[in-house]
Amino acid sequence: MTQEAARAVARVYSPTFSPLYRQIKDFLIRSLEEGEWGPGDAIPSEGELALRFNVSQGTVRKAIDEMAAENMLVRRQGKGTFVATHDDPRSFYRFLRLAPDEGKATAGVSEAFSCATVAAPPEVAAALGLLVNEPLIYVQRVLHFGGQPVVFDHIYLVAELFVGLTLEALRSAERSLYSLFESDYGVRMIRAEERLRAVAADAESAGRLGVAVGEPLLRVERTAYTYGNKAVEWRLGLYCTRHHHYRNELG
């Protein structure tokens, strides 16, 4: 076996080996993270990217296909490929899987009532990869649907990424929180992990949601990640399911 062939075999079987299309994907993600293309922007064509990276169009296409499947990019027939944005109404329901028992889903109305800097409690620090007592921005809000309170959220954000976030800014925003974070702070949520369990309403959540103390609620714990798999938000949502249910698609 020649030395060149031996090196090729070593690359294939090396535990750090990454397929070429994955390397192109990493380059593209880095460009998104650095702001070369912003939310809603068109990225260069597959041919242009192939020339840029000196690879085949098929390799670029495979990288873009995977990024589109992960909701980082959006293909539009006859128009090109664009950076996904939270301003797209379809994005709202990617991160809020609450659906009404009857009728069509409608956009919620966010009522933020608290925004303060706090020390990270142990559970939140662990989820966000921070030290206990590091500063976080803590937001409390109620999400209304059809005029009724349905979700009581406790939201913790990495403070250094959301400098200047105020209650006034949250109240004046006429868009989703994730749209606000994307446009004003350059933080785009790419994916999230959730844990669900049933709990009984305590006095505070009962008052916020207009239910009886002890009534069953759905507790949803979410960790949200931006580019580079960086955790930037942890939230605890308490959902009233009198007229709504949690809906997910599998497969």
Secondary structure as a PSIPRED ss2 file (coil, helix, strand):
# PSIPRED VFORMAT (PSIPRED V4.0)

   1 M C   1.000  0.000  0.000
   2 T C   1.000  0.000  0.000
   3 Q H   0.000  1.000  0.000
   4 E H   0.000  1.000  0.000
   5 A H   0.000  1.000  0.000
   6 A H   0.000  1.000  0.000
   7 R H   0.000  1.000  0.000
   8 A H   0.000  1.000  0.000
   9 V H   0.000  1.000  0.000
  10 A H   0.000  1.000  0.000
  11 R H   0.000  1.000  0.000
  12 V H   0.000  1.000  0.000
  13 Y H   0.000  1.000  0.000
  14 S C   1.000  0.000  0.000
  15 P C   1.000  0.000  0.000
  16 T C   1.000  0.000  0.000
  17 F C   1.000  0.000  0.000
  18 S C   1.000  0.000  0.000
  19 P C   1.000  0.000  0.000
  20 L H   0.000  1.000  0.000
  21 Y H   0.000  1.000  0.000
  22 R H   0.000  1.000  0.000
  23 Q H   0.000  1.000  0.000
  24 I H   0.000  1.000  0.000
  25 K H   0.000  1.000  0.000
  26 D H   0.000  1.000  0.000
  27 F H   0.000  1.000  0.000
  28 L H   0.000  1.000  0.000
  29 I H   0.000  1.000  0.000
  30 R H   0.000  1.000  0.000
  31 S H   0.000  1.000  0.000
  32 L H   0.000  1.000  0.000
  33 E H   0.000  1.000  0.000
  34 E C   1.000  0.000  0.000
  35 G C   1.000  0.000  0.000
  36 E C   1.000  0.000  0.000
  37 W C   1.000  0.000  0.000
  38 G C   1.000  0.000  0.000
  39 P C   1.000  0.000  0.000
  40 G C   1.000  0.000  0.000
  41 D C   1.000  0.000  0.000
  42 A E   0.000  0.000  1.000
  43 I C   1.000  0.000  0.000
  44 P C   1.000  0.000  0.000
  45 S C   1.000  0.000  0.000
  46 E H   0.000  1.000  0.000
  47 G H   0.000  1.000  0.000
  48 E H   0.000  1.000  0.000
  49 L H   0.000  1.000  0.000
  50 A H   0.000  1.000  0.000
  51 L H   0.000  1.000  0.000
  52 R H   0.000  1.000  0.000
  53 F H   0.000  1.000  0.000
  54 N C   1.000  0.000  0.000
  55 V C   1.000  0.000  0.000
  56 S C   1.000  0.000  0.000
  57 Q H   0.000  1.000  0.000
  58 G H   0.000  1.000  0.000
  59 T H   0.000  1.000  0.000
  60 V H   0.000  1.000  0.000
  61 R H   0.000  1.000  0.000
  62 K H   0.000  1.000  0.000
  63 A H   0.000  1.000  0.000
  64 I H   0.000  1.000  0.000
  65 D H   0.000  1.000  0.000
  66 E H   0.000  1.000  0.000
  67 M H   0.000  1.000  0.000
  68 A H   0.000  1.000  0.000
  69 A H   0.000  1.000  0.000
  70 E C   1.000  0.000  0.000
  71 N C   1.000  0.000  0.000
  72 M C   1.000  0.000  0.000
  73 L E   0.000  0.000  1.000
  74 V E   0.000  0.000  1.000
  75 R E   0.000  0.000  1.000
  76 R E   0.000  0.000  1.000
  77 Q C   1.000  0.000  0.000
  78 G C   1.000  0.000  0.000
  79 K C   1.000  0.000  0.000
  80 G E   0.000  0.000  1.000
  81 T E   0.000  0.000  1.000
  82 F E   0.000  0.000  1.000
  83 V E   0.000  0.000  1.000
  84 A C   1.000  0.000  0.000
  85 T C   1.000  0.000  0.000
  86 H C   1.000  0.000  0.000
  87 D C   1.000  0.000  0.000
  88 D C   1.000  0.000  0.000
  89 P H   0.000  1.000  0.000
  90 R H   0.000  1.000  0.000
  91 S H   0.000  1.000  0.000
  92 F H   0.000  1.000  0.000
  93 Y H   0.000  1.000  0.000
  94 R H   0.000  1.000  0.000
  95 F H   0.000  1.000  0.000
  96 L C   1.000  0.000  0.000
  97 R C   1.000  0.000  0.000
  98 L E   0.000  0.000  1.000
  99 A E   0.000  0.000  1.000
 100 P E   0.000  0.000  1.000
 101 D C   1.000  0.000  0.000
 102 E C   1.000  0.000  0.000
 103 G C   1.000  0.000  0.000
 104 K C   1.000  0.000  0.000
 105 A C   1.000  0.000  0.000
 106 T C   1.000  0.000  0.000
 107 A C   1.000  0.000  0.000
 108 G C   1.000  0.000  0.000
 109 V E   0.000  0.000  1.000
 110 S E   0.000  0.000  1.000
 111 E E   0.000  0.000  1.000
 112 A E   0.000  0.000  1.000
 113 F E   0.000  0.000  1.000
 114 S E   0.000  0.000  1.000
 115 C E   0.000  0.000  1.000
 116 A E   0.000  0.000  1.000
 117 T E   0.000  0.000  1.000
 118 V E   0.000  0.000  1.000
 119 A E   0.000  0.000  1.000
 120 A C   1.000  0.000  0.000
 121 P C   1.000  0.000  0.000
 122 P H   0.000  1.000  0.000
 123 E H   0.000  1.000  0.000
 124 V H   0.000  1.000  0.000
 125 A H   0.000  1.000  0.000
 126 A H   0.000  1.000  0.000
 127 A H   0.000  1.000  0.000
 128 L H   0.000  1.000  0.000
 129 G C   1.000  0.000  0.000
 130 L C   1.000  0.000  0.000
 131 L C   1.000  0.000  0.000
 132 V C   1.000  0.000  0.000
 133 N C   1.000  0.000  0.000
 134 E C   1.000  0.000  0.000
 135 P E   0.000  0.000  1.000
 136 L E   0.000  0.000  1.000
 137 I E   0.000  0.000  1.000
 138 Y E   0.000  0.000  1.000
 139 V E   0.000  0.000  1.000
 140 Q E   0.000  0.000  1.000
 141 R E   0.000  0.000  1.000
 142 V E   0.000  0.000  1.000
 143 L E   0.000  0.000  1.000
 144 H E   0.000  0.000  1.000
 145 F E   0.000  0.000  1.000
 146 G C   1.000  0.000  0.000
 147 G C   1.000  0.000  0.000
 148 Q E   0.000  0.000  1.000
 149 P E   0.000  0.000  1.000
 150 V E   0.000  0.000  1.000
 151 V E   0.000  0.000  1.000
 152 F E   0.000  0.000  1.000
 153 D E   0.000  0.000  1.000
 154 H E   0.000  0.000  1.000
 155 I E   0.000  0.000  1.000
 156 Y E   0.000  0.000  1.000
 157 L E   0.000  0.000  1.000
 158 V E   0.000  0.000  1.000
 159 A H   0.000  1.000  0.000
 160 E H   0.000  1.000  0.000
 161 L H   0.000  1.000  0.000
 162 F C   1.000  0.000  0.000
 163 V C   1.000  0.000  0.000
 164 G C   1.000  0.000  0.000
 165 L C   1.000  0.000  0.000
 166 T C   1.000  0.000  0.000
 167 L H   0.000  1.000  0.000
 168 E H   0.000  1.000  0.000
 169 A H   0.000  1.000  0.000
 170 L H   0.000  1.000  0.000
 171 R H   0.000  1.000  0.000
 172 S H   0.000  1.000  0.000
 173 A C   1.000  0.000  0.000
 174 E C   1.000  0.000  0.000
 175 R C   1.000  0.000  0.000
 176 S C   1.000  0.000  0.000
 177 L H   0.000  1.000  0.000
 178 Y H   0.000  1.000  0.000
 179 S H   0.000  1.000  0.000
 180 L H   0.000  1.000  0.000
 181 F H   0.000  1.000  0.000
 182 E H   0.000  1.000  0.000
 183 S H   0.000  1.000  0.000
 184 D H   0.000  1.000  0.000
 185 Y H   0.000  1.000  0.000
 186 G C   1.000  0.000  0.000
 187 V C   1.000  0.000  0.000
 188 R C   1.000  0.000  0.000
 189 M C   1.000  0.000  0.000
 190 I C   1.000  0.000  0.000
 191 R E   0.000  0.000  1.000
 192 A E   0.000  0.000  1.000
 193 E E   0.000  0.000  1.000
 194 E E   0.000  0.000  1.000
 195 R E   0.000  0.000  1.000
 196 L E   0.000  0.000  1.000
 197 R E   0.000  0.000  1.000
 198 A E   0.000  0.000  1.000
 199 V E   0.000  0.000  1.000
 200 A E   0.000  0.000  1.000
 201 A C   1.000  0.000  0.000
 202 D C   1.000  0.000  0.000
 203 A H   0.000  1.000  0.000
 204 E H   0.000  1.000  0.000
 205 S H   0.000  1.000  0.000
 206 A H   0.000  1.000  0.000
 207 G H   0.000  1.000  0.000
 208 R H   0.000  1.000  0.000
 209 L H   0.000  1.000  0.000
 210 G C   1.000  0.000  0.000
 211 V C   1.000  0.000  0.000
 212 A C   1.000  0.000  0.000
 213 V C   1.000  0.000  0.000
 214 G C   1.000  0.000  0.000
 215 E C   1.000  0.000  0.000
 216 P E   0.000  0.000  1.000
 217 L E   0.000  0.000  1.000
 218 L E   0.000  0.000  1.000
 219 R E   0.000  0.000  1.000
 220 V E   0.000  0.000  1.000
 221 E E   0.000  0.000  1.000
 222 R E   0.000  0.000  1.000
 223 T E   0.000  0.000  1.000
 224 A E   0.000  0.000  1.000
 225 Y E   0.000  0.000  1.000
 226 T E   0.000  0.000  1.000
 227 Y H   0.000  1.000  0.000
 228 G H   0.000  1.000  0.000
 229 N H   0.000  1.000  0.000
 230 K E   0.000  0.000  1.000
 231 A E   0.000  0.000  1.000
 232 V E   0.000  0.000  1.000
 233 E E   0.000  0.000  1.000
 234 W E   0.000  0.000  1.000
 235 R E   0.000  0.000  1.000
 236 L E   0.000  0.000  1.000
 237 G E   0.000  0.000  1.000
 238 L E   0.000  0.000  1.000
 239 Y E   0.000  0.000  1.000
 240 C C   1.000  0.000  0.000
 241 T C   1.000  0.000  0.000
 242 R C   1.000  0.000  0.000
 243 H C   1.000  0.000  0.000
 244 H E   0.000  0.000  1.000
 245 H E   0.000  0.000  1.000
 246 Y E   0.000  0.000  1.000
 247 R C   1.000  0.000  0.000
 248 N C   1.000  0.000  0.000
 249 E C   1.000  0.000  0.000
 250 L C   1.000  0.000  0.000
 251 G C   1.000  0.000  0.000
